[in-house]
Amino acid sequence: MTSVQTVNPNAETMGGRAALFMNINAAKGMYDVLRSNLGPKGTIKMLVGGAGDVKLTKDGNVLLREMQIQHPTAVMIARTAVAQDDITGDGTTTTVMLIGEIMKQAERYIQEGLHPRVIVEGLDAAKAATIEFLDTFKQNVEVGENPDREILRMVARTSLRTKVFEELADQLTDIVTDAVMMIRPKELGEPIDLHMVEIMHMRHKFASDTKLVRGLVLDHGSRHPDMPRALSNCFILTCNISLEYEKSEVNSGFFYSSADQREKMVAAERKFTDDRVDKVIALKRKVCEGTDKTFVVINQKGIDPLSLEALAKEGIIGLRRAKKRNMERLILACGGYAVNSEEDLCPECLGYAGEVYEHVLGEEKYTFVEDVKNPQSCTILIKGQNDHTIAQIKDAIRDGLRSVTNVVNDKAVVQGAGAFEVAAACHLRNNVKKNVEGRAKLGVETFAEALLVVPKTLAENSGYDAQEVNIALCDEHENGNVVGLDVYTGEPLSPSTSGIYDNYIVKRQIISSAPIIASQLLLVDEIMRAGMNMRGKGGPGP
C-alpha cells in the first residue's frame, strides 16, 4: 500500500516506470494521430459528431479542439498545442509531433537505465542553444511603408498549402496578403487588427470563386420594393438616427374630443420623424443635384415604411438595423464619420463608394459596398458548394491572415520545408553536444533526433523513404547548403529559391513550449487519483 492509500484508501495510484511509460505512450498516441496531417501532402481527417455531423479537416488546431480526448496526459499535450495556435496562428501539429518524438527518443535511454532527470538537463541545454541558433538562422524582412509583398505571399502560401489543396491555396494567398496590407495601420508600430477583415460566406458556386471585396458585404438588403437595386458613385451616410415612429418611454395617454383633434395629434407625432427624413433628403439634394452622384443611407436604428417610401422616391438606398461591427468597418472602408443626430448632418460626414448593389441568393439578401477609395477594412467572401468546404476555407484563411501578420510584426522569416530543423539538429550534434558534460549529452542527442521528425514526416507523407531523405538532407547541410525537402521529387531543395518560408514566432514558440511539456512528463514518477470528489465513494468521513 502506498503512502497516499494510507491517507485515502479509495485513492488510485500508478507509480514508478508504469506512470512514466503511460505518459510516453499517450504522447506517442497523439503523435500517431496527427503525423499524417503534416505538410502539403498530408491527409485529411473526418470528424463525426454525436449527432452525425461531419467535419473534414487537416488543421491540427481544429482536430484537437473538436476531438473528445479523455486521457489526462493527452489532454495536457492538446492544450499546449491549442495555446500555440492561439498565440501564433500555426504550428499545432508540429508541437504535438515534437513532444511525441522527444518522449519516443527518451524512452530508448530510459529503458537502458538512464534517469529522466539527466535527459531533462540535456533537453534544457539543447532548447536554449536552439533558440540562440534560430536567432542567427532567421532572415530579416523589410516591413516599412512598402513591405516586400513577395515575401509575405511566400509565407502565406507555405501556410495555406498545408491546409487546403494547392490551386485553392495559391488563390487564397493573394487574397490574405492583400487583406492584411489593406488594413495595416499607416503609423508604423501600430498593431494590426484582424477583426477589420470581415469573413463572410455564401453557399453558392465553387470554392475557386472565393474573392476579396475591397469594401464591405452586409448580410441584409433594402426593405422597400421600389428602392434601386444598384447605384454607382455613391455618397454613404453612416448614421445612428431613429427614422421610425417611437413610443414614449413612460406610460402616457392622449385625450381628444373630436376626430379633427385626433388627426392633428397623429400629424404632429408623424412630423417629428418626417422632419428627420426631410433633413436626410435635403442633404442628398445638396450634394447630388446637378451631378452623377447617388446616395445610400446605412442606419444602425430602424427606418419605418413611410420613411422608406420617402427615401425610395428620391432614389436613395436605405438599409436599417445594420450591425454595430459593420458600422465601425464602414467608416474605415468608405471614410466619413458616423452621425448620431440629424443636427450633425453635413457633407463632411459622408463616405464614398464607387458601387453599391444588392445580391439575392435564395431567401438571403446581401449588399455589396465596393470600389472604395482608401479602404482600411475589407471583406473576404467565401463561396463553396457545402458547409464542409466553407468551414475548411474559413479555417485556412484565418491561419493565412495570422501568418502574414506575424511577418509584419516579427520583421523576420525562417526558411521552411524542414530546413531549420535539419540545420538545428546538425548544430546541436556538431557544436552544442561537445560543450555539454557527462550523460546530459544524451539529452541533447534526444532533442537533435526529435527535431528531425519534421523532415522525416514530410517525406513519409509524400511517399518517400524517411531515412534516405534524412541522410541526404544532413549530407547536403554538411556541405554548407541550407536545404529542405522537395515533397514533389523527394530531393533536397533550397527553400529560399523555391519560396518556402515559415514564421519566426511559430518556430520560436514550438521550440520554447514542446521541450518544457516533454520534460514535465518525463519527470512524472507517480500518478494519483485522490481528489476531493473521491470522498463520496465510502471513504472515511470528516
Secondary structure by P-SEA (a helix, b strand, c coil): ccccccccccccccccaaaaaaaaaaaaaaaaaccccccccbbbbbbbcccccccccccaaaaaaacccccaaaaaaaaaaaaaaaacccaaaaaaaaaaaaaaaaaaaaaacccaaaaaaaaaaaaaaaaaaaaaabbbbbbccccaaaaaaaaaaaaaaacccaaaaaaaaaaaaaaaaaacccccccccccccbbbbbbcccccccbbbbcbbbbccccccccccccccbbbbbbccccccccccccbbbbbbccaaaaaaaaaaaaaaaaaaaaaaaaaaaaaccccccbbbbbccccccaaaaaaaaaabbbbbccccaaaaaaaaaacbbbbbccccccccccbbbbccccccccccbbbbbbcccccccbbbbbbbcccaaaaaaaaaaaaaaaaaaaaaaaacccccccaaaaaaaaaaaaccccccccccaaaaaaaaaaaaaaaaaaaaaaacccaaaaaaaaaaaaaaccbbbbcccccccccccccbbbbbaaaaaaaaacaaaaaaaaaaccccccccccccccccccc
